[in-house]
Structures are given as C-alpha cells and as structure tokens.
Amino acid sequence: MHDKMYEKAEEIVAVIKNETDWNKIEKYLRQLQELAVLSPTLELRKEKSGKHSLAGLNFTDGKKLAEVLEKYWVNQVMKDNCW
C-alpha cells in the first residue's frame, strides 16, 4: 500500500515540476496532503511580491517548489521504511 502511495506522490511532484498555474499546484499539494506524504498544516500562500510561499520559503515556479518538496517535505522516514 505504501509503495503505491509514494509512487503516486512522486507522480504528483513530477507534474508540479512542469506546472505554471499556481491554482493547479495548490490542488496537487492538497493531493499530497491527502496521501499523508505532506503535512496537512502546510499552506501555499501568495505573497504581495507575486511569489508564492510554503512554510516561509518563496518560490517563483513549480520546478523549484517540486525540488524542495522532494528534498524536505515528502515524509522521507516513512518512505524509507516502505522500501
């Protein structure tokens, strides 16, 4: 079950890398939260500068956001235990 969950999460993150529509990115983040690989307390916000932020980090595009998601927020401990 967990393998499928992380396969789906990796697919979602891959889509975020190429996405430019922040409304769609927000929906993808909610999907990651529903899969329990991303904390439900994280919220994507649009800053006055026009950038978007997640947990205080600013992003200009989906590619940078996806890189950070892969590195820090997808629950690595749980993922490691599944393999």
Backbone torsions as a table, in degrees:
resi	resn	phi	psi	omega
1	MET	NA	-46.6	-178.4
2	HIS	-65.3	-35.1	178.1
3	ASP	-58.2	-45.0	179.9
4	LYS	-65.5	-38.3	-179.9
5	MET	-61.3	-44.3	-178.8
6	TYR	-76.3	-29.8	173.4
7	GLU	-62.2	-44.1	178.7
8	LYS	-64.1	-42.1	179.5
9	ALA	-61.9	-42.1	179.2
10	GLU	-64.9	-36.5	176.2
11	GLU	-63.7	-42.7	-179.7
12	ILE	-63.8	-45.4	179.7
13	VAL	-62.6	-37.9	177.9
14	ALA	-63.1	-37.2	177.9
15	VAL	-68.6	-40.2	179.4
16	ILE	-59.6	-35.9	-178.8
17	LYS	-56.6	-33.1	-176.3
18	ASN	-103.8	4.1	-175.9
19	GLU	-90.6	139.9	177.4
20	THR	-114.2	-14.9	-179.1
21	ASP	-87.0	111.5	-175.8
22	TRP	-67.3	-25.2	175.4
23	ASN	-65.7	-40.2	177.0
24	LYS	-68.8	-39.6	178.9
25	ILE	-60.7	-40.8	178.4
26	GLU	-61.6	-39.7	177.4
27	LYS	-64.8	-39.8	178.4
28	TYR	-64.9	-38.1	177.8
29	LEU	-63.4	-39.4	176.8
30	ARG	-62.6	-37.6	177.3
31	GLN	-63.3	-39.9	176.9
32	LEU	-63.7	-37.0	177.4
33	GLN	-67.2	-39.3	177.9
34	GLU	-65.1	-31.4	176.9
35	LEU	-77.7	-7.3	179.5
36	ALA	67.6	27.6	174.9
37	VAL	-104.5	-4.8	177.5
38	LEU	-134.4	136.5	-177.8
39	SER	-58.9	134.1	179.0
40	PRO	-70.0	-9.6	-179.9
41	THR	-86.0	-12.9	179.0
42	LEU	-75.9	135.5	-176.6
43	GLU	-132.8	130.0	176.6
44	LEU	-79.3	129.6	-178.8
45	ARG	-127.0	145.5	174.2
46	LYS	-94.3	122.5	-178.3
47	GLU	-87.1	162.5	178.5
48	LYS	-60.3	-27.9	-179.0
49	SER	-73.3	-8.5	-177.8
50	GLY	95.5	-12.7	177.2
51	LYS	-81.0	167.3	176.5
52	HIS	-113.3	147.8	-179.2
53	SER	-130.7	151.1	175.2
54	LEU	-138.2	120.4	-178.5
55	ALA	55.1	36.6	176.3
56	GLY	84.7	-3.6	177.8
57	LEU	-97.5	133.5	-178.5
58	ASN	-92.1	143.7	-179.8
59	PHE	-133.5	139.9	178.3
60	THR	-100.2	-18.7	179.6
61	ASP	-154.1	168.6	-178.5
62	GLY	-65.6	-29.6	-178.8
63	LYS	-62.6	-47.8	179.7
64	LYS	-64.5	-40.8	178.5
65	LEU	-61.3	-45.1	-179.4
66	ALA	-61.7	-40.0	179.1
67	GLU	-61.1	-42.7	-179.8
68	VAL	-70.2	-39.2	177.6
69	LEU	-58.9	-45.9	179.9
70	GLU	-62.5	-39.3	-173.8
71	LYS	-79.6	-39.8	-170.3
72	TYR	-117.0	-40.4	-165.6
73	TRP	-101.0	-24.7	174.9
74	VAL	-68.4	125.5	-169.5
75	ASN	-57.7	91.9	-173.9
76	GLN	-64.5	-37.2	-179.0
77	VAL	-62.1	-47.4	-179.8
78	MET	-64.5	-41.4	-179.6
79	LYS	-61.5	-45.7	-179.9
80	ASP	-60.8	-35.5	-179.8
81	ASN	-72.0	-18.4	-177.9
82	CYS	-84.1	-21.6	-174.1
83	TRP	-88.4	NA	NA
